[in-house]
């Protein structure tokens, strides 16, 4: 067990002064589409539009206690982690320097700057930006804030605690995987509550390092991570996260960019919610597996709604997968 229930409830006490608990709804049209009862956990309804804000809050409180002399943090991101770190750092009077790859989402970059981040664009993908961020941490005496850390997981797990308290009889929860804080948070909450719910991870078929690593029992890097679902565009999985979801996940499934685009369309048509690529990936996987899920009570994590307008319009115009 990663955390006891009391530790997750204590994390929630840190989170809720900054945001309310997010809703989880059963949408009738979505249930008709899938053929079973589907709970949607709306992490697109947080103040940063994604679940990462929860971990940013708990991590920054930990940093203040563990390293009181730190003047600021540096990290790498494709956007949602960076927003959470910038917002939480600013709230505590800390500097936040954020590295993103070149060509990163224009609107996510603007949001990070609005939350107080010093933004640096470098490298061709997230993993190259992460290397540059680690170098800057040494050169500028800033604390390197990783995308995976126990305190991030403890904060993120509060969304799963909310979900499981509202729907304790779930057979399966589908969760997208980037570096893994989201799925590890779900596993942590499930285990803390002693539930039997199965947890299924979801990755892009163009960035499937987590699935390959899960199946091999060791870290497997991929040469590229060329998916529009930037929240899952990771070439090098986290060993610490793999140690958790390697034991705690039921399986990991892949979805294509077309699958994800169809799920984004389904969210809009059936719930009128906007989902970014990674945010819709869990639903994409459930739609892919709807035959084996028929008649079961399941949940999907809508982990974020931050996507550039032009890209969203392009995804809405794609021919849906049937």
C-alpha positions in Angstrom: 0.0 0.0 0.0 1.4 3.4 -1.0 -0.7 5.5 1.4 -3.3 4.9 4.1 -6.7 6.5 3.8 -5.8 9.1 6.4 -2.8 10.3 4.3 -5.1 10.8 1.3 -7.7 12.6 3.3 -4.9 14.8 4.7 -3.8 15.6 1.1 -7.4 16.5 0.3 -7.4 19.0 3.1 -4.4 20.7 1.4 -6.1 20.6 -2.0 -9.6 21.8 -1.2 -8.7 25.4 -0.1 -7.5 25.8 -3.7 -10.2 24.0 -5.6 -13.5 22.1 -5.0 -13.8 18.4 -5.5 -14.6 17.6 -9.1 -17.8 15.8 -10.1 -18.3 12.3 -11.4 -21.3 11.9 -13.6 -23.1 9.1 -15.4 -24.1 10.5 -18.8 -27.1 8.5 -20.4 -26.0 9.1 -24.0 -22.5 8.0 -23.2 -23.8 4.9 -21.5 -25.9 4.1 -24.6 -22.8 4.5 -26.8 -20.7 2.2 -24.7 -23.4 -0.3 -23.7 -22.8 -0.2 -20.0 -22.9 2.2 -17.0 -20.0 4.7 -17.3 -18.9 7.2 -14.7 -16.9 10.1 -16.0 -14.5 11.7 -13.5 -14.3 15.3 -14.6 -10.7 16.4 -14.0 -11.2 18.8 -16.9 -13.2 20.9 -14.3 -10.2 21.9 -12.1 -8.8 25.5 -12.0 -6.0 24.4 -14.5 -8.3 22.2 -16.6 -6.4 19.0 -15.6 -5.8 16.7 -12.7 -2.2 17.7 -12.2 -3.1 20.7 -10.0 -3.8 18.4 -7.1 -0.2 17.0 -7.1 1.3 20.4 -7.6 -0.4 21.6 -4.4 0.8 18.7 -2.2 4.2 18.7 -3.7 4.8 22.4 -3.1 3.7 22.0 0.5 6.1 19.1 0.9 8.9 21.2 -0.7 8.4 24.0 1.7 8.7 21.7 4.7 11.5 19.5 3.4 13.6 22.2 1.7 12.7 25.6 3.4 15.6 27.4 1.8 14.6 26.7 -1.8 13.9 29.9 -3.8 12.2 28.2 -6.7 11.6 25.1 -8.9 12.4 24.1 -12.4 10.6 21.4 -14.3 9.8 20.0 -17.8 6.3 19.5 -19.1 4.0 19.5 -22.1 1.7 21.8 -20.2 -0.6 20.4 -17.5 2.2 19.5 -15.0 3.8 22.9 -15.7 0.6 24.8 -15.0 0.2 23.0 -11.7 3.7 23.7 -10.6 3.6 27.3 -11.7 0.3 28.0 -9.9 1.4 26.2 -6.7 4.8 27.8 -6.6 3.4 31.3 -7.1 1.0 30.7 -4.2 3.9 30.1 -1.9 6.1 32.9 -3.3 8.5 30.6 -5.2 10.0 31.1 -8.6 8.9 28.6 -11.3 11.0 28.0 -14.4 9.3 25.6 -16.9 10.9 23.9 -19.9 8.8 22.7 -22.8 9.8 21.3 -26.2 9.8 23.4 -29.3 6.5 23.6 -31.0 4.6 22.9 -27.7 0.9 23.8 -27.4 0.6 27.6 -27.8 -2.4 27.8 -25.5 -0.8 25.7 -22.8 2.3 27.8 -23.0 0.2 30.9 -22.5 -1.6 29.4 -19.5 1.7 28.6 -17.8 2.9 32.1 -18.3 -0.3 33.4 -16.9 0.2 31.3 -13.8 3.6 33.0 -13.3 6.0 30.6 -15.1 9.3 31.6 -16.8 8.9 29.5 -20.0 11.9 28.1 -22.0 11.3 26.2 -25.2 14.1 23.7 -26.0 14.4 20.2 -27.5 12.4 18.2 -29.9 10.2 16.4 -27.3 9.4 16.2 -23.6 12.4 14.0 -22.7 14.9 16.4 -24.3 13.2 19.3 -22.4 13.5 17.3 -19.2 17.3 16.9 -19.6 17.6 20.7 -20.2 15.5 21.4 -17.1 17.7 19.1 -14.9 20.8 21.0 -16.2 19.2 24.3 -15.3 18.4 23.1 -11.8 22.1 22.6 -11.2 23.2 25.8 -12.8 20.7 28.1 -11.2 20.3 26.4 -7.8 16.7 25.6 -8.3 14.9 22.5 -7.1 14.2 20.1 -9.9 10.5 19.2 -9.7 10.0 15.8 -11.4 6.8 14.8 -13.1 6.6 11.7 -10.8 7.1 12.0 -7.1 5.3 10.4 -4.1 3.9 13.7 -3.1 2.5 14.3 -6.6 0.9 10.9 -6.4 -0.6 11.6 -3.0 -2.2 14.8 -4.2 -3.4 13.2 -7.5 -4.9 10.3 -5.6 -7.5 12.7 -4.1 -9.4 12.6 -7.4 -9.6 8.8 -7.2 -10.6 9.0 -3.5 -13.5 11.2 -4.6 -14.5 8.8 -7.4 -14.4 5.7 -5.2 -16.3 7.3 -2.4 -19.1 8.2 -4.9 -19.0 4.9 -6.8 -17.5 2.1 -4.7 -18.7 -0.8 -6.8 -16.8 -0.1 -10.0 -15.5 -3.1 -11.8 -12.9 -1.2 -13.8 -11.4 2.2 -14.1 -9.6 3.3 -17.3 -6.7 5.8 -16.8 -4.4 7.5 -19.3 -0.6 7.1 -18.7 2.0 9.8 -19.3 4.7 9.4 -16.7 2.2 7.7 -14.4 1.1 9.9 -11.5 -2.6 9.5 -12.6 -2.7 5.7 -12.7 -0.6 5.4 -9.6 -3.0 7.8 -7.8 -5.9 5.6 -8.7 -4.1 2.4 -7.6 -3.1 4.2 -4.3 -6.7 5.2 -3.6 -8.1 1.8 -4.5 -5.7 0.0 -2.2 -6.2 2.5 0.6 -9.9 1.7 0.5 -9.4 -2.0 0.1 -11.4 -2.2 -3.1 -11.3 -4.9 -5.8 -11.7 -2.5 -8.8 -9.4 -3.3 -11.7 -7.3 -0.5 -13.1 -6.5 -0.4 -16.8 -3.8 1.9 -18.1 -4.1 3.6 -21.5 -1.3 4.7 -23.8 -1.0 5.9 -27.4 0.1 3.3 -29.9 2.7 6.0 -31.0 4.0 6.4 -27.4 3.7 2.9 -25.9 6.7 2.7 -23.7 4.6 2.2 -20.5 2.8 -0.8 -22.1 6.1 -2.3 -23.4 7.7 -1.8 -20.0 4.7 -3.2 -18.2 4.8 -6.4 -20.3 8.7 -6.7 -20.1 8.9 -6.0 -16.4 11.6 -3.4 -17.0 11.9 0.1 -18.6 11.6 0.0 -22.4 12.2 3.3 -24.2 10.7 4.2 -27.5 12.5 6.1 -30.3 9.6 8.6 -30.7 6.4 9.7 -29.1 4.7 11.2 -32.1 1.1 11.6 -31.0 -1.1 14.7 -30.8 -2.1 13.6 -27.3 0.7 15.4 -25.8 -0.1 14.4 -22.2 0.9 10.8 -23.2 3.8 11.7 -25.5 6.6 10.2 -23.4 9.5 8.1 -24.7 11.1 7.1 -21.4 8.7 5.7 -18.7 9.3 6.4 -15.0 10.9 3.5 -13.1 9.2 4.6 -9.9 5.8 4.7 -11.6 6.4 1.3 -13.3 7.1 -0.2 -9.9 3.6 0.7 -8.9 1.5 0.2 -12.0 3.5 -2.9 -12.9 2.0 -4.6 -9.8 -1.3 -2.7 -9.5 -2.7 -2.4 -13.0 -4.8 -5.2 -14.6 -3.4 -4.4 -18.1 -2.4 -1.6 -20.4 -4.1 -1.0 -23.7 -3.1 1.1 -26.7 -5.3 3.5 -28.6 -4.6 5.2 -31.9 -4.9 8.9 -32.7 -8.1 8.2 -34.6 -9.5 6.3 -31.6 -8.7 9.3 -29.4 -10.3 11.8 -31.8 -13.4 9.7 -31.9 -13.6 9.7 -28.1 -13.2 13.5 -28.1 -16.1 13.7 -30.5 -18.1 11.4 -28.3 -17.5 13.5 -25.2 -18.7 16.6 -27.0 -21.8 14.9 -28.6 -22.9 13.0 -25.5 -21.8 15.4 -22.6 -20.8 18.7 -24.3 -17.5 18.5 -22.5 -14.2 19.4 -24.2 -11.4 16.8 -23.8 -7.8 17.1 -24.8 -6.1 14.1 -26.4 -4.8 12.4 -23.3 -8.1 13.4 -21.5 -10.1 11.4 -24.0 -7.8 8.4 -24.1 -9.5 6.5 -21.3 -12.8 6.7 -23.1 -11.1 5.7 -26.3 -9.9 2.5 -24.7 -13.3 1.7 -23.2 -14.9 2.1 -26.6 -12.3 -0.2 -28.0 -13.1 -2.8 -25.3 -16.9 -2.2 -25.0 -17.8 -5.7 -25.8 -15.9 -7.2 -22.9 -17.1 -4.4 -20.6 -20.8 -4.8 -21.5 -23.0 -5.0 -18.4 -20.2 -3.9 -16.0 -20.0 -0.7 -14.0 -16.9 1.2 -15.2 -15.3 4.7 -14.9 -13.1 6.7 -17.2 -10.8 9.6 -16.1 -11.3 12.7 -18.2 -7.9 13.9 -17.1 -7.9 17.2 -18.9 -9.4 19.6 -21.4 -6.4 21.7 -22.5 -6.1 21.7 -26.2 -5.4 24.4 -28.8 -8.5 25.5 -30.6 -7.2 24.8 -34.1 -6.2 21.2 -33.1 -9.5 20.6 -31.5 -11.4 21.7 -34.6 -9.2 19.4 -36.6 -10.0 16.4 -34.3 -13.8 17.3 -34.5 -13.6 17.1 -38.2 -12.0 13.7 -38.4 -14.1 10.7 -39.6 -15.1 8.9 -36.4 -14.0 5.3 -35.7 -16.9 2.9 -35.6 
